Amino acid sequence: MLSYNDLPPDLKLCFAYCAIYAKNYQFCKDQVIHLWIANGLVQQFRSGNKYFLELRSRSLFEMVPESSERHVEKFLMHDLVNDLAQIASSKLCIRWKRMKDLICWNKDGTCPIPWEKVVALRN
């Protein structure tokens, strides 16, 4: 946590964004940087690269020893680091894990929306 607490606000946002990755998901550095740019967290690839390297130097990202794709470095977050990213992102966004959480429920536990419409929402 110390490593996270010492991050500047911009880096905290970039790290928290990585909560989108599931545990043990292997990602490419360029992929993360492009997502940061697309979501307005960084302006240029160069600054995104700098942020990525800073997060890696703080052991928040670790390199996968052997990637299935040659000449492509893959990274992942340790399970506990992923948990930290989930906690950090909880202040910034809402994460829906189950479809039923998206539906408003009556006080008696019934759903005011017909099941057919709920199924249509999922598709």
Secondary structure as a PSIPRED ss2 file (coil, helix, strand):
# PSIPRED VFORMAT (PSIPRED V4.0)

   1 M C   1.000  0.000  0.000
   2 L H   0.000  1.000  0.000
   3 S H   0.000  1.000  0.000
   4 Y H   0.000  1.000  0.000
   5 N H   0.000  1.000  0.000
   6 D C   1.000  0.000  0.000
   7 L C   1.000  0.000  0.000
   8 P C   1.000  0.000  0.000
   9 P H   0.000  1.000  0.000
  10 D H   0.000  1.000  0.000
  11 L H   0.000  1.000  0.000
  12 K H   0.000  1.000  0.000
  13 L H   0.000  1.000  0.000
  14 C H   0.000  1.000  0.000
  15 F H   0.000  1.000  0.000
  16 A H   0.000  1.000  0.000
  17 Y H   0.000  1.000  0.000
  18 C H   0.000  1.000  0.000
  19 A H   0.000  1.000  0.000
  20 I H   0.000  1.000  0.000
  21 Y C   1.000  0.000  0.000
  22 A C   1.000  0.000  0.000
  23 K C   1.000  0.000  0.000
  24 N C   1.000  0.000  0.000
  25 Y C   1.000  0.000  0.000
  26 Q C   1.000  0.000  0.000
  27 F E   0.000  0.000  1.000
  28 C E   0.000  0.000  1.000
  29 K H   0.000  1.000  0.000
  30 D H   0.000  1.000  0.000
  31 Q H   0.000  1.000  0.000
  32 V H   0.000  1.000  0.000
  33 I H   0.000  1.000  0.000
  34 H H   0.000  1.000  0.000
  35 L H   0.000  1.000  0.000
  36 W H   0.000  1.000  0.000
  37 I H   0.000  1.000  0.000
  38 A H   0.000  1.000  0.000
  39 N C   1.000  0.000  0.000
  40 G C   1.000  0.000  0.000
  41 L C   1.000  0.000  0.000
  42 V C   1.000  0.000  0.000
  43 Q C   1.000  0.000  0.000
  44 Q C   1.000  0.000  0.000
  45 F H   0.000  1.000  0.000
  46 R H   0.000  1.000  0.000
  47 S H   0.000  1.000  0.000
  48 G H   0.000  1.000  0.000
  49 N H   0.000  1.000  0.000
  50 K H   0.000  1.000  0.000
  51 Y H   0.000  1.000  0.000
  52 F H   0.000  1.000  0.000
  53 L H   0.000  1.000  0.000
  54 E H   0.000  1.000  0.000
  55 L H   0.000  1.000  0.000
  56 R H   0.000  1.000  0.000
  57 S H   0.000  1.000  0.000
  58 R C   1.000  0.000  0.000
  59 S C   1.000  0.000  0.000
  60 L C   1.000  0.000  0.000
  61 F C   1.000  0.000  0.000
  62 E E   0.000  0.000  1.000
  63 M E   0.000  0.000  1.000
  64 V C   1.000  0.000  0.000
  65 P C   1.000  0.000  0.000
  66 E C   1.000  0.000  0.000
  67 S C   1.000  0.000  0.000
  68 S C   1.000  0.000  0.000
  69 E C   1.000  0.000  0.000
  70 R C   1.000  0.000  0.000
  71 H C   1.000  0.000  0.000
  72 V C   1.000  0.000  0.000
  73 E C   1.000  0.000  0.000
  74 K E   0.000  0.000  1.000
  75 F E   0.000  0.000  1.000
  76 L E   0.000  0.000  1.000
  77 M C   1.000  0.000  0.000
  78 H C   1.000  0.000  0.000
  79 D H   0.000  1.000  0.000
  80 L H   0.000  1.000  0.000
  81 V H   0.000  1.000  0.000
  82 N H   0.000  1.000  0.000
  83 D H   0.000  1.000  0.000
  84 L H   0.000  1.000  0.000
  85 A H   0.000  1.000  0.000
  86 Q H   0.000  1.000  0.000
  87 I H   0.000  1.000  0.000
  88 A H   0.000  1.000  0.000
  89 S H   0.000  1.000  0.000
  90 S C   1.000  0.000  0.000
  91 K C   1.000  0.000  0.000
  92 L C   1.000  0.000  0.000
  93 C C   1.000  0.000  0.000
  94 I C   1.000  0.000  0.000
  95 R C   1.000  0.000  0.000
  96 W C   1.000  0.000  0.000
  97 K C   1.000  0.000  0.000
  98 R C   1.000  0.000  0.000
  99 M H   0.000  1.000  0.000
 100 K H   0.000  1.000  0.000
 101 D H   0.000  1.000  0.000
 102 L H   0.000  1.000  0.000
 103 I C   1.000  0.000  0.000
 104 C C   1.000  0.000  0.000
 105 W C   1.000  0.000  0.000
 106 N C   1.000  0.000  0.000
 107 K C   1.000  0.000  0.000
 108 D C   1.000  0.000  0.000
 109 G C   1.000  0.000  0.000
 110 T C   1.000  0.000  0.000
 111 C C   1.000  0.000  0.000
 112 P C   1.000  0.000  0.000
 113 I C   1.000  0.000  0.000
 114 P C   1.000  0.000  0.000
 115 W H   0.000  1.000  0.000
 116 E H   0.000  1.000  0.000
 117 K H   0.000  1.000  0.000
 118 V H   0.000  1.000  0.000
 119 V H   0.000  1.000  0.000
 120 A H   0.000  1.000  0.000
 121 L H   0.000  1.000  0.000
 122 R H   0.000  1.000  0.000
 123 N C   1.000  0.000  0.000
